[in-house]
């Protein structure tokens, strides 16, 4: 399917394309309440945004023998149970994944990147079966060339695994001149890109704690969505 050389822009979802903290945090709170475990503090709750849910649960001392149940509870609130207030339609109740809004300026940037000839691939540590309906609901699907996420069974969990899965699907071939760059707001995107011998552009409007993107070696850090196209063009002009 691939026409070489192609230029691929890999895009994170949470904290990069959408402001998703409300639904993730609300679902995490419900999970800890159902487990009968203390709810993490606000700073720790925000660290759930980005990594795979099972990694964050482990970091918060959920025992190994409770992890499967904890993930199931979280996914039920996040994907299925319409118990949270919809920020886009007051009075409507939605599951956690729809307590979410697209950052201002993102749609325009995706349109510009498409017009510039880039292949736009969502590459998220969120399970793909969750990414797809989120992108459809917020009308992002038609602005992307492909949606790639983690697997339901956790066999494809980390960002580098998702990137390699994406590359396999699209026929990415560096030997044929194909190039790619990752755009994301957390260390997971930067580390995942580096594991695949790629660079990552960091997004300051997302959920990274202060200094995280610098510590993990982001190629460049941009302050607002309106800078995405310029940063991508600048990167590919020099690589």
N, C-alpha and C positions, 0 to 999 in steps of 0.2 A: 504493500500500500504506500510505502514511503517514496517520496521524491527527494533525492539528495542533491546538494546539501540542504538540510532543513535547520531552522533555528527555533528551538523549543523554549518556551517560557513556562516553567513549573510554578504553580501558584498554590499557596496554602489557602485554607478556607477560614477557619476561626481566627479572628484577630488580624486577618489580612484582607479578605473580601467582605466578611461580615462581622458585625459586633454581636458576638454570641454569648457573652459572659452570663447574662441573666438566666438563660435556659440551662446552661451547663451547671452553673452554681446551684440553681434551684433543684435540679435533679440530683446533684451530689448531696445536698442537705437532706432530701427525702431518703436517699440511700442510707446515710449514716443513722438517721432516725429509725428506719426499719430494722437496721442491724442492731439497734440498741447501743450504738457506740457514740462517744462524744463527737459533736460536729466540729470540724477544724475551724480555726479562726479565719478571719476575712482574707488575710494575706495568703494563707495556705490554700483557701478555696480558689483563689485566682490562679494558683499554680496548677490547677487541674486543667486549665485551658492550654491545649497544645499537645502534651504527651498522650499516649494511649491510656485509657481509663484504668487498666489493670496496673500500670506502672505507678500511677498516682495513688491508687488504693494501697499498694504495697508500701509506698513511701510514708503513708499515714497509718502503718502498723496493722492493717487488716490482715489477719492470719491467712496462711496459704489455704487452709481448709474452708475458709469463708469466701475466698475470692470469686469463685464461680457464681455463687449466690449474689454477691455484691454487684458483679457486672450485670447479671440478669435484672436485678432491681433497678440499677441505674438505666439500663437500656429501655426498660418498660416505661419509666417516667420520661426519658428523653425522646423516645421514638413513638410511643403509643398512647399513653394516658393523658388525656386532655384536661389537665387540672390547673394549668397556669394561665395568667392573664396575658392576652395577646397584645403586644405593644403596637401592632399595626391596626388592630380593630378592637377598640375598647369595649369590654363587655363580652367578648368572645373568649372561650377557653381553648387552649391548644397544648400539645405536648411540648416538652422542653426545646426540641430542635427548632420550633417556630417562634420561640421567645428570642427574637433575632432580627436584625435589620442590616441591610447592605450599607456599608460605609458610603457617605456622599463622595461622588467623583469616581467611584470604582467602575460603574457601567461605561462611562465615557472613556476611561483609560483602556478598558478591554476592547472597546470598539476601535480605538486608535491602533492598538497593538495588532488586532486582526487586519486592519487596513494596511499596516506596515508589512504584513506577510508572515508574521510569527505563528507557530503552532502553539496554542494556549491549552495547557494541560493542568487541570486541577490535580494536585498530589497531596493528599491529606492522610493523617494517621487515624482519622475517623473512619469507621467501617464504610465501605463503598455503598452498601445498601442504605445507609443514612445520608451520605453525601448527595446521592441522586435526587431524592425527593426534596431536600433542602434547596438544591440548585434549581429544580423545576419550580418550586413554590415561589422563589424570589426572581424567577425569570433570568437566571444566570446561564442555564443550559445552552441557550441559543447563542451565547457570547463565548462559549468555550468549545474547543475541538474535541476534548475528551475529559472524562471524569474518572479518576483513579484513586482508590482508597484502600484501607486495610481490609483484610478478609474477616468474615464473621467468626471463623474458628481460631483467630489469633495466630495462624501460621504465617501471615503477612501482617506485621505489626508495626515495625519501625519505618521511619521515613526513607531510609536507603532501600529497604525492601519494596516500598511503594514506588519509588523512582525507578528501580530496576524492572518492576512489573510494568510500569508505564512504557518504558523504553522497549521492552519486549513486545508489547502490544502494538506499538506504532512503528516498529522496525528501525529504531534509532541505531545509527552506525557511525561512531566517531571516525572510523577509518575512511568512510565515504565523505567526510567533511561536516557531519552533523555536529551542532553545538547546542548547549543548553545552559540556562542559569535558573536558580531557584529564587523565589521571592516569598519571604515569610517573616513572621514576627517573633519566633521562639528559637531556642537553641536546637530544638529537634530538626528544624528545617536546615539550619546551618551545618550541623553535624552530619545529617543525612546526605546533604549535597557533597560535603567533603569526602564522605565514604565512597561516593560515586565519582570522585575526581572532578567535581563541579564547584563553582563559586555560588555564593548566596548573597542576595541583596536584602538587607534587613529593613523592616517596617516599624517606625517609631510609634505609630498610632495603635499598635497591637498590645499584647499582654506581657511582654518581657519585663522582668524586673530590671532596674537600673544597672547598666554595665554588662548585662548578660550577652547581648549580641556582640559587643566588643570583645569580651572574654573568649567567645567561641569563634571569633575570626570572620565576622561578616565582611564581605568584599567592600561594600558601601552600605551606609544606612541613610534612608530617606525619611523625611519628616511627615509627609502627607501624601495621600493617594494621588494627587495631581502630578506628582513627580515620577510616577512609575514609568510612563513611556519614555521620558527623557533618560532615566537611569538605564533602562533596557537598551535603548539605542546607543547610549554612550558605552555600555559594556560590549555590545556586539561589534561596535566600530573598532575596538581595540583588542579583540580576541578572535 
